[in-house]
Amino acid sequence: MRKIVILNFKGGTGKTTTAVNLSYTLFLKDYKVLIIPTINAS
């Protein structure tokens, strides 16, 4: 099982957009995909 982590501590850098588009592309190629959103409370 491979894990891909999209991480940046600054807000507004496109992390969610990147995660969703990458996940959808992998899904179309018959990969099993799981997105786990986390809340960065500071």
N, C-alpha and C positions, 0 to 999 in steps of 0.2 A: 504494500500500500504506500503510495506517495502522498506527501503533504505539500501543499503550496500555501505559503503565508504571504499576505499582502499587508505591509506594515509601514506606517509613517506616523509620527507623533503630531504632526501639524494637521489641522483640519482643512477641508476644502481642497485636497490634493487628488481627488478622484479615486479613492480606494474602493468605494462601493461600486462605482461604475466599472472599474477594472475587474473586480471580483465577479460581478454579475455577467459581464461580457465573456470573460474567460471561462466561467462555469458553463454558460450556455454553449459556447463553442465545444467544450469537452463533452457535454451532454449529447450534442449532435453527432459526435464521433463515438457514441456508445460507451463513454466512460461513466462510472458511477460518481456522482457529485454530491457533496454536502457542504453547505455554507453555514458557518457558525458566526453570527454577529456578536461582537463584544462591545461593551460600553466603556469608554475611556474616561473615567471620572477623575478630574484633577482639582 
